[in-house]
């Protein structure tokens, strides 16, 4: 009898799941990217050829009058979940979501300078603006284990993120680490949204965030503070943008960072686009003179239906705030969407 009850409950659960599935819209999309990457002469490239396959699942349906959506993306030969997002659209009340890697808050505007392919810091080494902070991933809350709230009003969009504890990808349970959490937000809109209707092609935004790195004695004197602002202007096939960012690290002995970047992108025709950009990052050491990192990058992209060929070349001097440290990266990528 007990076995019969278990089978019955399992069958009932399966029926309910099947019934729910009929009420939701399901979609699957994917892309395969073939790459050729060349590093600078100081690094061992190994095999320069690579391939990545992404598969994205999306589902959306109505639950108790609200639109509930779920997204999950698997990458790198489907080794595991790369990112996921569960969101509830509450209409005029806004949208609330739990983000596990898709992007929320300040991280959504970490680098908005125009580019034809990858950002001008992509693929460069160094702990600093090139990979993990100003211009690369400014944003205190991060993208993992984050509660996200999004609300638009009169063309102005608020995107806020909050995280308690360390930001790690977990299927359940609590995260480790000594972080005490973080919060940040981004506000974006067009020129007309902010009362500058004369510049029809203008888009702009700004954001702020704070993060605590824990209470370890002798290592923390206050919260880390992230700030950034950008303005892009498009006229016909040409787009130009400027972004300024500031990262104030309050851990003892850790340099702060101030960055200024600009980018110019041109659509030669509906299939071909090119871009060039530069960035300077000023590393402010507490007990040493400031060191300025200088980087630039050029990119080209050509689209033929669902196939895209893109290439970019990025270089940097004084990389990561280290005097005379240089790095460069060249990549050619061929992608197929399906």
C-alpha positions as CSV (number, residue, x, y, z in Angstrom):
1,X,0.0,0.0,0.0
2,X,2.8,2.4,0.9
3,X,4.5,1.8,-2.5
4,X,1.1,2.4,-4.2
5,X,0.8,5.8,-2.4
6,X,4.3,6.8,-3.5
7,X,3.6,5.9,-7.1
8,X,0.3,7.8,-7.0
9,X,1.8,10.9,-5.6
10,X,4.7,10.8,-8.1
11,X,2.2,10.4,-11.0
12,X,0.1,13.4,-9.6
13,X,3.2,15.6,-9.3
14,X,4.1,14.7,-12.9
15,X,0.6,15.5,-14.1
16,X,0.8,18.9,-12.3
17,X,4.2,19.6,-13.9
18,X,2.9,18.7,-17.3
19,X,-0.2,20.9,-16.8
20,X,2.0,23.9,-15.8
21,X,4.2,23.4,-18.8
22,X,1.2,23.8,-21.1
23,X,0.5,27.3,-19.5
24,X,4.1,28.6,-20.3
25,X,5.8,29.6,-23.4
26,X,9.1,27.7,-23.9
27,X,12.0,28.7,-26.2
28,X,15.5,27.4,-26.9
29,X,18.2,29.2,-28.7
30,X,22.0,28.7,-29.1
31,X,25.2,29.7,-30.7
32,X,28.6,28.2,-31.5
33,X,31.7,30.4,-31.5
34,X,35.0,29.4,-33.1
35,X,38.0,31.6,-32.0
36,X,41.6,32.2,-32.8
37,X,43.4,34.0,-30.0
38,X,47.0,35.4,-29.9
39,X,48.6,36.6,-26.7
40,X,51.7,38.8,-26.3
41,X,55.2,37.4,-26.5
42,X,55.6,37.0,-22.7
43,X,52.7,34.5,-22.5
44,X,52.3,30.9,-23.6
45,X,49.4,30.7,-25.9
46,X,49.3,27.0,-26.3
47,X,46.6,25.9,-28.9
48,X,45.2,29.2,-30.2
49,X,42.1,27.6,-31.6
50,X,39.0,27.2,-29.4
51,X,35.3,26.7,-29.6
52,X,32.4,27.5,-27.2
53,X,28.8,26.5,-27.6
54,X,26.0,28.3,-25.7
55,X,22.5,26.9,-25.2
56,X,19.8,29.2,-23.7
57,X,16.4,28.0,-22.3
58,X,13.6,30.6,-21.7
59,X,10.2,30.0,-20.2
60,X,7.4,32.5,-19.5
61,X,3.9,32.2,-18.2
62,X,1.2,33.8,-16.0
63,X,1.0,32.9,-12.3
64,X,-1.7,34.6,-10.2
65,X,-1.9,37.5,-12.5
66,X,1.8,38.1,-12.7
67,X,4.2,37.2,-15.6
68,X,6.9,34.9,-14.3
69,X,9.9,34.2,-16.5
70,X,12.9,32.0,-16.2
71,X,16.2,32.0,-18.2
72,X,19.1,29.6,-18.0
73,X,22.2,29.6,-20.2
74,X,24.7,26.7,-20.4
75,X,28.1,27.3,-22.0
76,X,31.5,25.6,-22.6
77,X,30.2,22.3,-23.9
78,X,27.3,22.3,-21.4
79,X,29.6,21.6,-18.5
80,X,27.1,23.3,-16.2
81,X,24.9,26.3,-15.6
82,X,26.6,29.5,-16.6
83,X,23.8,31.9,-15.7
84,X,20.2,31.8,-14.6
85,X,17.5,34.3,-13.8
86,X,14.0,34.0,-12.3
87,X,11.9,37.1,-12.6
88,X,8.3,38.3,-11.7
89,X,6.9,41.2,-13.7
90,X,4.4,43.0,-11.3
91,X,3.3,45.5,-13.9
92,X,3.2,49.1,-12.6
93,X,5.0,47.9,-9.4
94,X,8.1,47.0,-11.4
95,X,10.0,43.7,-11.9
96,X,11.7,41.7,-9.2
97,X,14.2,38.9,-9.9
98,X,16.8,36.6,-8.5
99,X,19.9,36.8,-10.6
100,X,22.5,34.0,-10.8
101,X,24.9,35.5,-13.4
102,X,22.9,37.4,-16.0
103,X,23.7,40.9,-14.8
104,X,22.0,43.3,-12.4
105,X,22.3,46.8,-11.0
106,X,25.6,48.7,-11.5
107,X,27.1,45.8,-13.5
108,X,24.7,46.5,-16.3
109,X,26.6,49.8,-17.1
110,X,30.1,48.7,-16.3
111,X,31.3,49.7,-19.8
112,X,28.9,51.4,-22.2
113,X,31.4,52.9,-24.6
114,X,30.5,52.0,-28.3
115,X,32.3,49.0,-29.8
116,X,31.9,46.7,-32.8
117,X,32.9,43.6,-30.9
118,X,34.5,43.1,-27.5
119,X,35.5,45.9,-25.0
120,X,39.0,47.4,-25.3
121,X,40.0,45.6,-22.0
122,X,38.7,42.2,-23.0
123,X,41.3,39.4,-22.8
124,X,44.0,41.5,-21.1
125,X,45.8,40.3,-17.9
126,X,46.2,42.1,-14.6
127,X,44.1,42.5,-11.5
128,X,42.6,45.9,-11.9
129,X,40.6,47.8,-14.5
130,X,41.5,45.4,-17.3
131,X,39.6,42.5,-15.8
132,X,37.8,42.9,-12.5
133,X,37.1,46.5,-11.5
134,X,36.7,49.9,-13.1
135,X,35.6,49.6,-16.7
136,X,35.7,45.8,-16.5
137,X,33.3,44.9,-13.8
138,X,32.4,48.0,-11.7
139,X,29.5,46.9,-9.5
140,X,29.5,46.0,-5.8
141,X,26.7,43.5,-5.7
142,X,28.0,41.5,-8.7
143,X,25.8,39.0,-10.6
144,X,25.6,35.9,-8.4
145,X,23.1,35.4,-5.6
146,X,21.6,38.8,-6.2
147,X,18.1,40.2,-5.6
148,X,17.3,42.6,-8.5
149,X,14.6,45.2,-8.8
150,X,13.9,47.0,-12.1
151,X,11.4,49.9,-12.6
152,X,10.9,52.3,-15.5
153,X,9.1,55.6,-15.3
154,X,8.8,58.3,-18.0
155,X,11.6,56.8,-19.9
156,X,14.0,56.6,-17.0
157,X,15.0,53.1,-15.8
158,X,16.1,52.2,-12.3
159,X,18.0,48.9,-11.9
160,X,18.9,48.0,-8.3
161,X,20.8,45.0,-6.9
162,X,21.3,43.7,-3.3
163,X,23.3,40.8,-2.1
164,X,23.8,39.4,1.4
165,X,27.1,37.7,2.0
166,X,29.5,36.5,-0.7
167,X,28.4,36.4,-4.3
168,X,28.8,32.8,-5.4
169,X,26.8,30.4,-7.7
170,X,24.9,28.0,-5.5
171,X,22.0,25.8,-6.2
172,X,20.9,25.9,-2.5
173,X,22.3,26.6,0.9
174,X,24.3,29.6,2.1
175,X,27.5,31.1,0.7
176,X,30.9,31.1,2.3
177,X,33.5,33.9,2.5
178,X,33.7,36.9,4.9
179,X,31.8,39.4,2.8
180,X,29.0,41.1,4.6
181,X,27.1,41.9,1.4
182,X,26.6,44.8,-1.0
183,X,24.1,47.0,-2.9
184,X,24.2,49.1,-6.0
185,X,22.0,50.7,-8.6
186,X,22.1,52.1,-12.1
187,X,19.8,54.8,-13.6
188,X,19.6,55.1,-17.4
189,X,17.6,56.9,-20.0
190,X,17.6,58.9,-23.3
191,X,18.3,62.6,-23.7
192,X,14.6,63.4,-23.8
193,X,14.0,61.4,-20.6
194,X,16.3,63.7,-18.8
195,X,14.9,66.9,-20.5
196,X,17.5,67.2,-23.3
197,X,15.1,66.7,-26.2
198,X,17.4,68.6,-28.6
199,X,19.8,65.6,-28.7
200,X,17.6,62.8,-30.0
201,X,20.4,60.3,-30.3
202,X,21.7,60.8,-26.7
203,X,21.6,58.0,-24.1
204,X,23.1,58.4,-20.7
205,X,23.3,56.9,-17.2
206,X,25.0,56.7,-13.9
207,X,25.3,54.4,-10.9
208,X,26.6,54.0,-7.4
209,X,27.2,51.1,-5.0
210,X,28.8,50.1,-1.7
211,X,30.3,46.8,-0.5
212,X,31.7,45.5,2.8
213,X,34.6,43.1,2.6
214,X,34.1,41.8,6.1
215,X,35.4,42.6,9.5
216,X,38.9,40.9,9.6
217,X,41.0,42.9,12.0
218,X,43.6,45.3,10.4
219,X,42.3,44.8,6.8
220,X,39.2,46.9,6.4
221,X,38.8,50.6,7.2
222,X,35.4,51.1,5.5
223,X,33.1,50.1,2.7
224,X,34.3,49.9,-1.0
225,X,32.5,52.5,-3.1
226,X,31.9,52.2,-6.8
227,X,30.7,55.0,-9.1
228,X,30.3,55.4,-12.9
229,X,28.6,57.6,-15.4
230,X,28.4,57.5,-19.2
231,X,27.0,59.4,-22.2
232,X,26.7,58.1,-25.7
233,X,25.5,60.0,-28.8
234,X,24.5,58.4,-32.1
235,X,24.0,60.3,-35.4
236,X,23.2,58.1,-38.4
237,X,25.9,55.4,-38.7
238,X,28.3,57.0,-36.1
239,X,28.2,56.5,-32.3
240,X,30.5,58.2,-29.8
241,X,30.6,57.7,-26.1
242,X,32.5,58.7,-22.9
243,X,32.5,57.0,-19.5
244,X,34.1,57.9,-16.2
245,X,34.4,55.6,-13.3
246,X,35.8,55.6,-9.7
247,X,36.5,52.7,-7.4
248,X,37.4,53.7,-3.8
249,X,38.8,50.6,-2.1
250,X,39.0,51.0,1.6
251,X,40.9,47.9,2.5
252,X,44.3,48.9,3.9
253,X,47.1,49.0,1.4
254,X,44.9,48.5,-1.7
255,X,44.9,51.1,-4.5
256,X,41.9,53.0,-5.6
257,X,41.1,53.5,-9.3
258,X,39.9,56.4,-11.4
259,X,39.1,55.7,-15.1
260,X,38.2,57.7,-18.2
261,X,37.3,55.9,-21.4
262,X,35.9,56.8,-24.8
263,X,34.8,54.9,-27.9
264,X,33.9,55.6,-31.5
265,X,31.9,53.0,-33.6
266,X,30.9,53.4,-37.3
267,X,28.5,51.2,-39.2
268,X,30.1,51.2,-42.7
269,X,26.9,49.5,-44.0
270,X,24.2,47.3,-42.6
271,X,26.6,44.3,-42.3
272,X,30.0,45.9,-41.5
273,X,31.0,47.9,-38.4
274,X,34.3,49.1,-37.0
275,X,35.3,50.8,-33.7
276,X,38.2,52.3,-31.8
277,X,38.5,53.2,-28.1
278,X,41.0,54.4,-25.5
279,X,41.0,54.3,-21.7
280,X,43.2,55.7,-18.9
281,X,43.1,54.3,-15.4
282,X,44.8,56.2,-12.5
283,X,45.8,53.9,-9.7
284,X,46.0,55.9,-6.4
285,X,48.3,54.1,-4.0
286,X,48.2,55.2,-0.4
287,X,52.0,55.1,0.1
288,X,53.3,55.7,-3.5
289,X,52.9,58.0,-6.5
290,X,49.9,57.4,-8.8
291,X,50.4,55.1,-11.7
292,X,48.4,55.6,-14.9
293,X,47.4,52.6,-17.0
294,X,46.8,53.4,-20.7
295,X,44.9,51.0,-23.0
296,X,43.4,51.1,-26.5
297,X,41.5,48.7,-28.8
298,X,40.2,48.3,-32.3
299,X,37.4,46.0,-33.4
300,X,35.8,44.9,-36.7
301,X,32.6,42.9,-37.2
302,X,30.8,41.6,-40.3
303,X,27.4,39.9,-40.2
304,X,25.9,37.6,-42.8
305,X,22.5,36.4,-41.7
306,X,23.1,34.1,-38.6
307,X,26.8,34.1,-39.1
308,X,29.1,36.8,-37.7
309,X,32.9,37.3,-38.1
310,X,34.5,39.6,-35.5
311,X,38.0,40.6,-34.6
312,X,39.6,42.8,-32.1
313,X,43.1,43.9,-31.0
314,X,43.6,45.3,-27.4
315,X,46.8,46.7,-25.9
316,X,47.7,48.2,-22.5
317,X,50.7,49.9,-20.9
318,X,51.3,50.0,-17.1
319,X,48.8,47.1,-16.9
320,X,47.1,46.8,-13.5
321,X,48.9,49.8,-12.2
322,X,52.4,48.2,-12.5
323,X,55.0,50.4,-14.1
324,X,56.2,49.2,-17.6
325,X,53.9,46.2,-17.5
326,X,52.5,45.6,-21.0
327,X,49.9,43.2,-22.4
328,X,48.1,42.7,-25.7
329,X,45.6,40.3,-27.2
330,X,44.3,39.6,-30.7
331,X,41.2,37.5,-31.3
332,X,39.2,36.5,-34.3
333,X,35.8,34.9,-33.7
334,X,33.3,33.2,-36.1
335,X,29.9,32.6,-34.5
336,X,26.8,30.8,-35.8
337,X,23.4,31.4,-34.2
338,X,20.7,28.8,-34.2
